[in-house]
Amino acid sequence: MTATLTREAQRVGPLADRLSGILADRGIGPSAAAEEPPPEPVTALELADARIPARYRRAVADHPQVTAWADQIARAGRPGPGGPGIAEGSSLLIVGPTGTGKTYQAYGAVRALLTRGVRLRWEATTTADLYARLRPRPGHDAERDLQALARSPLLLLDDLGAAKTSEWTEELTYRLINHRYEHLRPTLITTNLPTAELRTVLGDRIASRLAEMTERVILTGPDRRRSTPATRPR
């Protein structure tokens, strides 16, 4: 048994020596062959894309008002070791009929800030999901969730006015909008409703604050979702 093991070891020895010689000729140390290359750092944009819905992960803000807003927010950012962070700033109200690209532009704005090097903590929700998330239920701290959304440096509130309203939803929306209005927190809001109808659905208190805190971006055109995939514009 011992002799057999010795002969096997002797057979492997020349092969190992030959492999070491080949690695040495190529300038590679013996231990380097087993080492894996260091992982590439994950960018803030890649982290954001993991949270963005799949349909909007390559969204590009190409509307002039949206890109101008992103530039303005980026310039006003507080300096930090990882790049500028969002400071106080204006908000956008992106208005237009169904399928005109409002959500696409809003997520494009988030991605535009990240490509400009802004350190960005952000939240995104549809209005319907907001109400479902904050509806009182046992074991859930809805007030804590509301404060997290209200204090987020950037909030994307999609489809404002689209969900069924009540006194409870109106008060909830007012508290969220009012906090962001008072603290000048940048907010991206999309809605299908024209100004007059938005005031009727949301109430004067909310509509008045939106009028002062946001720049209005109007999108027009046909419903892009109804076009065929081959011809569908962004």
N, C-alpha and C positions, 0 to 999 in steps of 0.2 A: 504493500500500500504506500509506504513512504517513498519508494523509488519511483512509483508512478507519478506522485505529486511533484516530485523534483523534476522529472522530465517535462511535465506540462509547464511548469514555471519557466524552464529553460527555453521552451518553444516560444513563450510569450515575450521573453526578454528582448530578443532581436527586433521583434515587431514594434515594441514600445520605444526602443532606441531609434528605430527608423522614423517613427512618427514624431518623436522629439526633434530629430534632425530636420525634418520637413518644416515643422513649426518654427524652428530657430532660423532656417533660411529665409522664412517669410517675416521675420521680426516679431514673432508671436511667442510669448512666454508659455510654459507648459500649463499654467493655471488659467491662462486667458481663454482657452478653448471652451471651458465649461462655464465661463461668465456670460450672462445675458447683457445686452445693451441696456443702459439706463432708460427708464421710461420717459417719454416726452411729457413735459408739463401740460396739464389740461388748461386751456384758456377759459376766460370768463364767458366768452361767447359760446364755447362748447358746453359749458355747464348750463348756460341759459337755454340752449337748444334742447337740452334734455328735459326741460320743464315746459317748453313751448309746444302746443299741439302740433302733431306731425304735419298738418296741412300748411302751417305757417313757419316752419323751421328754416325756410330759405327766404322769408319775407324781406323785401327791400323797400324802404320808405323812399319813394321817388316823387312824391308830391312836393312842390317847392315850399309850401308852408310847413310841412312836416319836417323836411330836412333843415329848414331854417330854425325851427324850434329845437331840434336836436343839437345844432351848432350852438345855439344860445345857452342851452342847459349845460353843455359840455364846457363852454367858456366860463360859466359861473361856478363850476364845481370847486369844492374845497380841495386844496392839495393834500396828498397823502403818499405814503411809501409805495402803494400799489397803483398810483394814478389818482386823478381828481375824483372826489366823491360828489354826489348830488347835493347842492345847496338849495336855498329857496329859489323858486322859479315859477314861471307861468305854466298854464295848463292848456290842453287842446280839447276842443269838442268837435269830433269828426262826425258830420251829419250827411246823410244821403239815403236814398231808397235801398231796399234789400238787394244785396249782390253787387254793390258798386265798389267793394274793396275796402270798407272801413276797418274791419278787423285786421286785414292784411297790412294796411298802412300803420295801424297802431302797434302791431308786433314788429313791423319793420322799424318803427321809431325806437323800440326797446333795443333791438339789435344794432341800430345806428349808434346809440349811446355807447354800447359795449365796444364797438369797433373804433370809437373815438377815445378809448382808454378810460372811460368813466367807471369808477368802482360803484357797482350798482346793486343795491338790495331792492327787490321789487316784488310786487304781488299782482296777480291777474285773476279776474273772475267775471263771469257774466252776472247780470243783475238777478236772474232767476236762481243761479247757484248761490249767490250771496244770501238771498232770503232763505234758501234751504239750509245753508250752512249755519245761519244765525237763529233759526227757529228754535225756541226753547224746548229742551227735552232733558230728561233725567241724566245726570252724569256729564253734562256738557256745559262748559263755561262760555256761553255765547258772548258775554260782555268782553271777555279776554280776546276772543277772535275779532270782535268789532274794533277794539283798540289797536290790535296788530295791523289791521287794514288801514285804519285812520292814520297811524303813525308811520306807515311804510314810506321810505323816501320817494318811491315812485309806485303809483297804482294805475293799473289798466282796468277800467270798469266798462265792460262790453255790453251793448244792447240795453242801455238805460231807457227805461220806460216801456220795455217790451213785456215784462212780467206783470201778472195780475196784481193790482194795487189794493191797499187797504189802509186804514189809519196806522196800523202797525208798520207796514212797509214804508209809508210816507215818513213816519217819524224816524225810522231806522236810516233811510236814505238821507234825511235832513242832517242827522247827527254825523254821518260819515262825510258828507259834502261840506258841512259847516266847519268841521275840524280841519279839513284840508284847506278850506278857504281861509280860515283864521291864521293858520300856520304856513301859508304860502307853499304847500307841498305840491310839486308837479304831479298832475293827474292827466291820464289819457282816457277820454270818455268817447264812446261811440253811441249813436242813436239813429233810429229810422225816423224819428219824429221831428217835424218842423217846429219852429220856435213857439208858435201859438199853441200847438197841441201839446208840446212839452210842458208848458206852463199849466195847461189844464190837467194833465195827467199827474204831474209831480207837485203842483202847488206853487204859489207865488214865492215862498221863502227859498225853495231850492232853485227855482228858475232865476230869481234875482241874483243869487250868488254865482250861479253858472255864468250868467251874462257878464259879471265883473271879473271872474277869475280865469276865464278861458278865452282863447282865440278860436274863432269858428272856422272850420275847414269844411267846405261844401264839396261833396263828390256827386257826380252826375253820371248818367249813362244807363245802358240796359243791364238787366240782371245777368251777371257773368256766369252764374251757376247754371243757367239754362242753355248756354252755348255748348257746342260739342267740345270734347277734350282737345281735339286737334287744333281748334281755332280759339279756344278760351284764352282771353287775355289775363294778365296777372290781376 
